[in-house]
Amino acid sequence: MKFLPVSTESLEAAAYILRSGGLVAFPTETVYGLGADAFNPEALAKVFEVKGRPRFDPLIIHIAAIEDLEKTANVSLLSKEARKKLYMLAEKFWPGPLSIILPKNEKIPGIATAGLSTAAVRLPDHEAARKLISLSGTAVAAPSANPFGSISPTRAEHVRELGEKVDLILDGGSTRIGLESTVLDITGDCVKILRPGGTPKEEIEKLVGAVQSPVENELCPQAPSSPGQLKSHYAPKTPLSLFSGEAIAGLTCEKPCAFLFFDGSTRDAWLRAQEQRHGSPVIKVLSETGQVIQAAARLFETLHELDSLGVSRIFAQLAPHEGLGQAINDRLRRGSNDFSGTGY
């Protein structure tokens, strides 16, 4: 496994690996991706093997420019209204953390889309990612560069867990957003969010009108129509329990444990309540001032850190369920062993 900082030379080397059927881990604005040539079935099979990813879980196809959309999608199969929405969304949110479900180009192998007739397509807002895709001369299928179901990588060091089967890791520093893209399906009668992510629902609705959010009991663990829909996903090895701000304020723990607060004020309230109690848990805060963008960017990084400490359990506070807070709560819920609090 090679580990190189992003540079002109390393990007050219990475593009050659992709063209040759190899795997490259690379930074995006969301998380690090594990990339393969989206048109090479054997290379795509390696992605599933290295991640331990179920073959029924489709991949996101990354392109370098809006002009490359037709390489991966058959836009002509969309209704006139859906095409209008597609171009409005692309103009507003691309490049950016939005993956759009579209009828797939017949050249995209079925293994990339889990046999579905649709593909999730994204134009990343990261210069190195777009340069790599452009140099490769192809589209790049790239799930997050981590073992399936575990915490997504927001730094290159997190990718090392995948082992020697990754041909090259490009180090572009910490990711800016720290949560995966929103996955939006525009192919049906209703516009639906299949996975909350870096583009908030409220911003999408300003552009295209009402958008349907995912409902937990409608998620299908056997046949997801986009990445990130499985009920167990993004999970640390350490047991993770979730609570509202009010519920977490009264918690104590006897064994070595960790508390992950959304904001500093809830942490401070908890500390005041703990003055007469024993125990020295690890305490982390996603955003001292309760800024949801900062909290989202730090979520996976902080979970990685807590997961390495050997504590018995992580008690986490849910974010306000609006904007990017919905995506934060989605990742926490899928990574948790139980949900013990209220307000979600």
Order of alpha helices (4+ residues) and beta strands (2+ residues): beta-alpha-beta-beta-alpha-beta-alpha-alpha-beta-beta-alpha-beta-beta-beta-beta-alpha-beta-alpha-beta-alpha-beta-alpha-beta-alpha-beta
